Structures are given as C-alpha cells and as structure tokens.
C-alpha cells in the first residue's frame, strides 16, 4: 500500500514541477503491487485462522476429551504449517 501511495505522490510531484506527463501504460506497474496486496491479505487471514486453531487445540480441549496424544500430534501438524 505504501508503494502505491509513494508512486502516486511521486507522479503528481513530477507533473506539478512541469516535467513530462507520465503518458505510458501504468497498468503493468500497478498490477504487481495490487496482486501482492491481495496475496498478503489472504496470507494474513490464513495465519489468523491458524492462531484460532492453535487455541482450540489447547489444554481445555485436552482436558475435555482426554485424548492428549492425538491432539498433540495434530498440534505438531499445525505448527509445521507456520
């Protein structure tokens, strides 16, 4: 997001100073950061869900189910995803 903001401000500054207008296709320049923003937002959502899952598999579940070994194995699998 900062890159996009900096790009727009730089473009505006150059044009205000009387420089050449940026008369070229800006789409390729903007597509990559926009794509990365979407990917990183999705990654953040995944990490947030993993954190919730780790809490769910905590000591309270072990106490209720009494199935400590299977829960510990599942926790190890989830930690490998981080």
Phi and psi in radians as a Rosetta constraint file:
Dihedral C 1 N 2 CA 2 C 2 CIRCULARHARMONIC -1.114 0.35
Dihedral N 2 CA 2 C 2 N 3 CIRCULARHARMONIC -0.666 0.35
Dihedral C 2 N 3 CA 3 C 3 CIRCULARHARMONIC -1.080 0.35
Dihedral N 3 CA 3 C 3 N 4 CIRCULARHARMONIC -0.767 0.35
Dihedral C 3 N 4 CA 4 C 4 CIRCULARHARMONIC -1.089 0.35
Dihedral N 4 CA 4 C 4 N 5 CIRCULARHARMONIC -0.758 0.35
Dihedral C 4 N 5 CA 5 C 5 CIRCULARHARMONIC -1.107 0.35
Dihedral N 5 CA 5 C 5 N 6 CIRCULARHARMONIC -0.804 0.35
Dihedral C 5 N 6 CA 6 C 6 CIRCULARHARMONIC -1.088 0.35
Dihedral N 6 CA 6 C 6 N 7 CIRCULARHARMONIC -0.708 0.35
Dihedral C 6 N 7 CA 7 C 7 CIRCULARHARMONIC -1.030 0.35
Dihedral N 7 CA 7 C 7 N 8 CIRCULARHARMONIC -0.862 0.35
Dihedral C 7 N 8 CA 8 C 8 CIRCULARHARMONIC -1.114 0.35
Dihedral N 8 CA 8 C 8 N 9 CIRCULARHARMONIC -0.746 0.35
Dihedral C 8 N 9 CA 9 C 9 CIRCULARHARMONIC -1.136 0.35
Dihedral N 9 CA 9 C 9 N 10 CIRCULARHARMONIC -0.721 0.35
Dihedral C 9 N 10 CA 10 C 10 CIRCULARHARMONIC -1.117 0.35
Dihedral N 10 CA 10 C 10 N 11 CIRCULARHARMONIC -0.759 0.35
Dihedral C 10 N 11 CA 11 C 11 CIRCULARHARMONIC -1.051 0.35
Dihedral N 11 CA 11 C 11 N 12 CIRCULARHARMONIC -0.848 0.35
Dihedral C 11 N 12 CA 12 C 12 CIRCULARHARMONIC -1.066 0.35
Dihedral N 12 CA 12 C 12 N 13 CIRCULARHARMONIC -0.751 0.35
Dihedral C 12 N 13 CA 13 C 13 CIRCULARHARMONIC -1.082 0.35
Dihedral N 13 CA 13 C 13 N 14 CIRCULARHARMONIC -0.804 0.35
Dihedral C 13 N 14 CA 14 C 14 CIRCULARHARMONIC -1.086 0.35
Dihedral N 14 CA 14 C 14 N 15 CIRCULARHARMONIC -0.704 0.35
Dihedral C 14 N 15 CA 15 C 15 CIRCULARHARMONIC -1.232 0.35
Dihedral N 15 CA 15 C 15 N 16 CIRCULARHARMONIC -0.646 0.35
Dihedral C 15 N 16 CA 16 C 16 CIRCULARHARMONIC -1.149 0.35
Dihedral N 16 CA 16 C 16 N 17 CIRCULARHARMONIC -0.599 0.35
Dihedral C 16 N 17 CA 17 C 17 CIRCULARHARMONIC -1.334 0.35
Dihedral N 17 CA 17 C 17 N 18 CIRCULARHARMONIC 0.033 0.35
Dihedral C 17 N 18 CA 18 C 18 CIRCULARHARMONIC 1.541 0.35
Dihedral N 18 CA 18 C 18 N 19 CIRCULARHARMONIC 0.182 0.35
Dihedral C 18 N 19 CA 19 C 19 CIRCULARHARMONIC -1.270 0.35
Dihedral N 19 CA 19 C 19 N 20 CIRCULARHARMONIC 3.069 0.35
Dihedral C 19 N 20 CA 20 C 20 CIRCULARHARMONIC -1.070 0.35
Dihedral N 20 CA 20 C 20 N 21 CIRCULARHARMONIC 2.524 0.35
Dihedral C 20 N 21 CA 21 C 21 CIRCULARHARMONIC -1.222 0.35
Dihedral N 21 CA 21 C 21 N 22 CIRCULARHARMONIC 2.709 0.35
Dihedral C 21 N 22 CA 22 C 22 CIRCULARHARMONIC -1.513 0.35
Dihedral N 22 CA 22 C 22 N 23 CIRCULARHARMONIC 1.293 0.35
Dihedral C 22 N 23 CA 23 C 23 CIRCULARHARMONIC -1.598 0.35
Dihedral N 23 CA 23 C 23 N 24 CIRCULARHARMONIC 1.109 0.35
Dihedral C 23 N 24 CA 24 C 24 CIRCULARHARMONIC -2.450 0.35
Dihedral N 24 CA 24 C 24 N 25 CIRCULARHARMONIC 2.879 0.35
Dihedral C 24 N 25 CA 25 C 25 CIRCULARHARMONIC -1.196 0.35
Dihedral N 25 CA 25 C 25 N 26 CIRCULARHARMONIC 1.930 0.35
Dihedral C 25 N 26 CA 26 C 26 CIRCULARHARMONIC -1.499 0.35
Dihedral N 26 CA 26 C 26 N 27 CIRCULARHARMONIC -0.152 0.35
Dihedral C 26 N 27 CA 27 C 27 CIRCULARHARMONIC -0.951 0.35
Dihedral N 27 CA 27 C 27 N 28 CIRCULARHARMONIC -0.868 0.35
Dihedral C 27 N 28 CA 28 C 28 CIRCULARHARMONIC -1.068 0.35
Dihedral N 28 CA 28 C 28 N 29 CIRCULARHARMONIC -0.604 0.35
Dihedral C 28 N 29 CA 29 C 29 CIRCULARHARMONIC -1.204 0.35
Dihedral N 29 CA 29 C 29 N 30 CIRCULARHARMONIC -0.616 0.35
Dihedral C 29 N 30 CA 30 C 30 CIRCULARHARMONIC -1.552 0.35
Dihedral N 30 CA 30 C 30 N 31 CIRCULARHARMONIC -0.408 0.35
Dihedral C 30 N 31 CA 31 C 31 CIRCULARHARMONIC -1.124 0.35
Dihedral N 31 CA 31 C 31 N 32 CIRCULARHARMONIC -0.775 0.35
Dihedral C 31 N 32 CA 32 C 32 CIRCULARHARMONIC -1.084 0.35
Dihedral N 32 CA 32 C 32 N 33 CIRCULARHARMONIC -0.880 0.35
Dihedral C 32 N 33 CA 33 C 33 CIRCULARHARMONIC -1.101 0.35
Dihedral N 33 CA 33 C 33 N 34 CIRCULARHARMONIC -0.643 0.35
Dihedral C 33 N 34 CA 34 C 34 CIRCULARHARMONIC -1.118 0.35
Dihedral N 34 CA 34 C 34 N 35 CIRCULARHARMONIC -0.706 0.35
Dihedral C 34 N 35 CA 35 C 35 CIRCULARHARMONIC -1.106 0.35
Dihedral N 35 CA 35 C 35 N 36 CIRCULARHARMONIC -0.768 0.35
Dihedral C 35 N 36 CA 36 C 36 CIRCULARHARMONIC -1.117 0.35
Dihedral N 36 CA 36 C 36 N 37 CIRCULARHARMONIC -0.644 0.35
Dihedral C 36 N 37 CA 37 C 37 CIRCULARHARMONIC -1.054 0.35
Dihedral N 37 CA 37 C 37 N 38 CIRCULARHARMONIC -0.786 0.35
Dihedral C 37 N 38 CA 38 C 38 CIRCULARHARMONIC -1.101 0.35
Dihedral N 38 CA 38 C 38 N 39 CIRCULARHARMONIC -0.775 0.35
Dihedral C 38 N 39 CA 39 C 39 CIRCULARHARMONIC -1.093 0.35
Dihedral N 39 CA 39 C 39 N 40 CIRCULARHARMONIC -0.793 0.35
Dihedral C 39 N 40 CA 40 C 40 CIRCULARHARMONIC -1.175 0.35
Dihedral N 40 CA 40 C 40 N 41 CIRCULARHARMONIC -0.619 0.35
Dihedral C 40 N 41 CA 41 C 41 CIRCULARHARMONIC -1.105 0.35
Dihedral N 41 CA 41 C 41 N 42 CIRCULARHARMONIC -0.735 0.35
Dihedral C 41 N 42 CA 42 C 42 CIRCULARHARMONIC -1.146 0.35
Dihedral N 42 CA 42 C 42 N 43 CIRCULARHARMONIC -0.707 0.35
Dihedral C 42 N 43 CA 43 C 43 CIRCULARHARMONIC -1.095 0.35
Dihedral N 43 CA 43 C 43 N 44 CIRCULARHARMONIC -0.714 0.35
Dihedral C 43 N 44 CA 44 C 44 CIRCULARHARMONIC -1.068 0.35
Dihedral N 44 CA 44 C 44 N 45 CIRCULARHARMONIC -0.752 0.35
Dihedral C 44 N 45 CA 45 C 45 CIRCULARHARMONIC -1.054 0.35
Dihedral N 45 CA 45 C 45 N 46 CIRCULARHARMONIC -0.717 0.35
Dihedral C 45 N 46 CA 46 C 46 CIRCULARHARMONIC -1.119 0.35
Dihedral N 46 CA 46 C 46 N 47 CIRCULARHARMONIC -0.785 0.35
Dihedral C 46 N 47 CA 47 C 47 CIRCULARHARMONIC -1.090 0.35
Dihedral N 47 CA 47 C 47 N 48 CIRCULARHARMONIC -0.729 0.35
Dihedral C 47 N 48 CA 48 C 48 CIRCULARHARMONIC -1.060 0.35
Dihedral N 48 CA 48 C 48 N 49 CIRCULARHARMONIC -0.724 0.35
Dihedral C 48 N 49 CA 49 C 49 CIRCULARHARMONIC -1.183 0.35
Dihedral N 49 CA 49 C 49 N 50 CIRCULARHARMONIC -0.668 0.35
Dihedral C 49 N 50 CA 50 C 50 CIRCULARHARMONIC -1.082 0.35
Dihedral N 50 CA 50 C 50 N 51 CIRCULARHARMONIC -0.696 0.35
Dihedral C 50 N 51 CA 51 C 51 CIRCULARHARMONIC -1.073 0.35
Dihedral N 51 CA 51 C 51 N 52 CIRCULARHARMONIC -0.747 0.35
Dihedral C 51 N 52 CA 52 C 52 CIRCULARHARMONIC -1.086 0.35
Dihedral N 52 CA 52 C 52 N 53 CIRCULARHARMONIC -0.716 0.35
Dihedral C 52 N 53 CA 53 C 53 CIRCULARHARMONIC -1.110 0.35
Dihedral N 53 CA 53 C 53 N 54 CIRCULARHARMONIC -0.710 0.35
Dihedral C 53 N 54 CA 54 C 54 CIRCULARHARMONIC -1.098 0.35
Dihedral N 54 CA 54 C 54 N 55 CIRCULARHARMONIC -0.697 0.35
Dihedral C 54 N 55 CA 55 C 55 CIRCULARHARMONIC -1.134 0.35
Dihedral N 55 CA 55 C 55 N 56 CIRCULARHARMONIC -0.732 0.35
Dihedral C 55 N 56 CA 56 C 56 CIRCULARHARMONIC -1.050 0.35
Dihedral N 56 CA 56 C 56 N 57 CIRCULARHARMONIC -0.626 0.35
Dihedral C 56 N 57 CA 57 C 57 CIRCULARHARMONIC -1.543 0.35
Dihedral N 57 CA 57 C 57 N 58 CIRCULARHARMONIC 0.339 0.35
Dihedral C 57 N 58 CA 58 C 58 CIRCULARHARMONIC -1.407 0.35
Dihedral N 58 CA 58 C 58 N 59 CIRCULARHARMONIC -2.872 0.35
Dihedral C 58 N 59 CA 59 C 59 CIRCULARHARMONIC -1.060 0.35
Dihedral N 59 CA 59 C 59 N 60 CIRCULARHARMONIC -0.542 0.35
Dihedral C 59 N 60 CA 60 C 60 CIRCULARHARMONIC -1.124 0.35
Dihedral N 60 CA 60 C 60 N 61 CIRCULARHARMONIC -0.747 0.35
Dihedral C 60 N 61 CA 61 C 61 CIRCULARHARMONIC -1.141 0.35
Dihedral N 61 CA 61 C 61 N 62 CIRCULARHARMONIC -0.698 0.35
Dihedral C 61 N 62 CA 62 C 62 CIRCULARHARMONIC -1.069 0.35
Dihedral N 62 CA 62 C 62 N 63 CIRCULARHARMONIC -0.714 0.35
Dihedral C 62 N 63 CA 63 C 63 CIRCULARHARMONIC -1.161 0.35
Dihedral N 63 CA 63 C 63 N 64 CIRCULARHARMONIC -0.685 0.35
Dihedral C 63 N 64 CA 64 C 64 CIRCULARHARMONIC -1.281 0.35
Dihedral N 64 CA 64 C 64 N 65 CIRCULARHARMONIC -0.767 0.35
Dihedral C 64 N 65 CA 65 C 65 CIRCULARHARMONIC -1.527 0.35
Dihedral N 65 CA 65 C 65 N 66 CIRCULARHARMONIC -0.515 0.35
Dihedral C 65 N 66 CA 66 C 66 CIRCULARHARMONIC 1.253 0.35
Dihedral N 66 CA 66 C 66 N 67 CIRCULARHARMONIC 0.166 0.35
Dihedral C 66 N 67 CA 67 C 67 CIRCULARHARMONIC -1.800 0.35
Dihedral N 67 CA 67 C 67 N 68 CIRCULARHARMONIC 1.109 0.35
Dihedral C 67 N 68 CA 68 C 68 CIRCULARHARMONIC -1.133 0.35
Dihedral N 68 CA 68 C 68 N 69 CIRCULARHARMONIC -0.787 0.35
Dihedral C 68 N 69 CA 69 C 69 CIRCULARHARMONIC -1.078 0.35
Dihedral N 69 CA 69 C 69 N 70 CIRCULARHARMONIC -0.800 0.35
Dihedral C 69 N 70 CA 70 C 70 CIRCULARHARMONIC -1.160 0.35
Dihedral N 70 CA 70 C 70 N 71 CIRCULARHARMONIC -0.666 0.35
Dihedral C 70 N 71 CA 71 C 71 CIRCULARHARMONIC -1.163 0.35
Dihedral N 71 CA 71 C 71 N 72 CIRCULARHARMONIC -0.719 0.35
Dihedral C 71 N 72 CA 72 C 72 CIRCULARHARMONIC -1.086 0.35
Dihedral N 72 CA 72 C 72 N 73 CIRCULARHARMONIC -0.700 0.35
Dihedral C 72 N 73 CA 73 C 73 CIRCULARHARMONIC -1.118 0.35
Dihedral N 73 CA 73 C 73 N 74 CIRCULARHARMONIC -0.728 0.35
Dihedral C 73 N 74 CA 74 C 74 CIRCULARHARMONIC -1.141 0.35
Dihedral N 74 CA 74 C 74 N 75 CIRCULARHARMONIC -0.688 0.35
Dihedral C 74 N 75 CA 75 C 75 CIRCULARHARMONIC -1.061 0.35
Dihedral N 75 CA 75 C 75 N 76 CIRCULARHARMONIC -0.740 0.35
Dihedral C 75 N 76 CA 76 C 76 CIRCULARHARMONIC -1.062 0.35
Dihedral N 76 CA 76 C 76 N 77 CIRCULARHARMONIC -0.716 0.35
Dihedral C 76 N 77 CA 77 C 77 CIRCULARHARMONIC -1.118 0.35
Dihedral N 77 CA 77 C 77 N 78 CIRCULARHARMONIC -0.729 0.35
Dihedral C 77 N 78 CA 78 C 78 CIRCULARHARMONIC -1.159 0.35
Dihedral N 78 CA 78 C 78 N 79 CIRCULARHARMONIC -0.708 0.35
Dihedral C 78 N 79 CA 79 C 79 CIRCULARHARMONIC -1.115 0.35
Dihedral N 79 CA 79 C 79 N 80 CIRCULARHARMONIC -0.538 0.35
Dihedral C 79 N 80 CA 80 C 80 CIRCULARHARMONIC -1.179 0.35
Dihedral N 80 CA 80 C 80 N 81 CIRCULARHARMONIC -0.368 0.35
Dihedral C 80 N 81 CA 81 C 81 CIRCULARHARMONIC -1.323 0.35
Dihedral N 81 CA 81 C 81 N 82 CIRCULARHARMONIC -0.380 0.35
